[in-house]
Amino acid sequence: MKKILLLIMTLIVSMTTFAQSDIVSVADAIKIFQTKTLYTGQQVLEKQGYIYKGISTDSYGKDHNWVKNMNLTKDFVPTAFAKGNSSMVQLDNSGKTVYVYVFNRTAFAGLQAQVRAMGYDMGKAAKSSKGTLICTKDNQPTITFMTLQMPLPFCMQITE
């Protein structure tokens, strides 16, 4: 019975990973967060086909922005979506937070499956509000999944 359950779980994880294969992996996003440098962000993301769009300066702070399968307006609002899963990665200028915005529910579920597979505590995670799931693991950054409104419907946030 355990083998059958393991096979089913493996199939589910592989299907969700395939569904979001053109989005940065959780492991790579954590790597960017832990090094806290623009250089690492550029190395990891541009290797995966992300395009650097510069530093946004809004009321929340300054963020380095990369996009894939989409473009941004001059105000850094998502626009011009292309074929495939569109995503945007933001690295806070201070390095304290990494945001991964996705525009596909299946891709968002794939990110959650990766976090679950990494051994994060999701079953007992604190649900601070509807649409928010906080995932923790000892000696690892905290990962928060948020369901937002357009133009950025799904967000994965990595913090201390």
PyMOL commands that set and color helices and strands:
alter all, ss='L'
color gray80, all
select helices_A, chain A and resi 2-19+26-35+38-47+105-117
alter helices_A, ss='H'
color red, helices_A
select strands_A, chain A and resi 51-58+61-68+71-72+78-79+87-92+98-102+132-135+142-147+154-159
alter strands_A, ss='S'
color yellow, strands_A
deselect
rebuild
show_as cartoon
